[in-house]
Amino acid sequence: MATNKPVLKKVVLLLVEGFSDRHALKKIMQRIYMNRMIVFEVTKGDITSDKTVKKENVENVIKDIIKRHLSQSKYRKSDIWEIVHLIDTDGVFTPDSVAVEGDTKEFYYKPTTISCEKPERIIKRNADKRDILNHLLTVRDIGGIPYTAYYMSCNLDHVLYNEQNLNDDEKIS
């Protein structure tokens, strides 16, 4: 006689940059992955823009995020069905000419330009991040777990709310 054992739902681990991303995407991701358990891991920033991350080590950085997540959760590696990484492109596929001098240390996005006090920082960040994103397009698994990266056209705030340059407090509201 067969027993009706509950079947463990496999986990889709979504890597997102911030809590506002998790909040904005939770319901839609639950609909997209109806037959999977959705678990968010907030990376607290854009790992692809981190100056210490390069295309040569980005997979190890993601592996470390997964290991940290697993050590703090009830899930095992074998429970993860897929890693879905949601990444902002932040204008990195635009020509260098969009980088212009501005009044702020932070990058300031407009429809046709990105500005800061030192535009060469924008150009360097774009080149480095573009290398990482192009590499991640070729990655099919990380640590033996299927991996897929999806990119926002600029950032989530722009995609969902047509807002750019929000500070962290505005993103939470």
Secondary structure as the mmCIF struct_conf table of DSSP 4:
data_model
#
loop_
_struct_conf.conf_type_id
_struct_conf.id
_struct_conf.beg_label_comp_id
_struct_conf.beg_label_asym_id
_struct_conf.beg_label_seq_id
_struct_conf.end_label_comp_id
_struct_conf.end_label_asym_id
_struct_conf.end_label_seq_id
HELX_LH_PP_P HELX_LH_PP_P1 LYS A 5 LYS A 10
STRN STRN1 VAL A 11 VAL A 16
BEND BEND1 GLU A 17 GLY A 18
HELX_RH_AL_P HELX_RH_AL_P1 PHE A 19 ILE A 32
TURN_TY1_P TURN_TY1_P1 TYR A 33 ASN A 35
BEND BEND2 ARG A 36 ARG A 36
STRN STRN2 MET A 37 VAL A 42
BEND BEND3 LYS A 44 GLY A 45
HELX_RH_3T_P HELX_RH_3T_P1 ILE A 47 SER A 49
TURN_TY1_P TURN_TY1_P2 LYS A 51 THR A 52
TURN_TY1_P TURN_TY1_P3 LYS A 55 ASN A 57
HELX_RH_AL_P HELX_RH_AL_P2 VAL A 58 SER A 71
TURN_TY1_P TURN_TY1_P4 GLN A 72 GLN A 72
BEND BEND4 SER A 73 LYS A 74
HELX_RH_3T_P HELX_RH_3T_P2 LYS A 77 ASP A 79
STRN STRN3 ILE A 80 ASP A 88
TURN_TY1_P TURN_TY1_P5 ASP A 90 PHE A 93
BEND BEND5 THR A 94 THR A 94
HELX_RH_3T_P HELX_RH_3T_P3 ASP A 96 VAL A 98
STRN STRN4 ALA A 99 GLU A 101
BEND BEND6 ASP A 103 ASP A 103
BEND BEND7 LYS A 105 GLU A 106
STRN STRN5 TYR A 108 TYR A 109
BEND BEND8 PRO A 111 THR A 112
STRN STRN6 ILE A 114 CYS A 116
BEND BEND9 GLU A 117 GLU A 117
HELX_RH_AL_P HELX_RH_AL_P3 PRO A 119 LEU A 136
TURN_TY1_P TURN_TY1_P6 LEU A 137 THR A 138
STRN STRN7 ASP A 141 ILE A 142
TURN_TY1_P TURN_TY1_P7 GLY A 143 GLY A 144
STRN STRN8 ILE A 145 MET A 152
BEND BEND10 SER A 153 CYS A 154
HELX_RH_AL_P HELX_RH_AL_P4 LEU A 156 TYR A 161
BEND BEND11 ASN A 162 ASN A 162
BEND BEND12 ASN A 165 ASN A 165
HELX_RH_AL_P HELX_RH_AL_P5 ASP A 168 ILE A 172
#
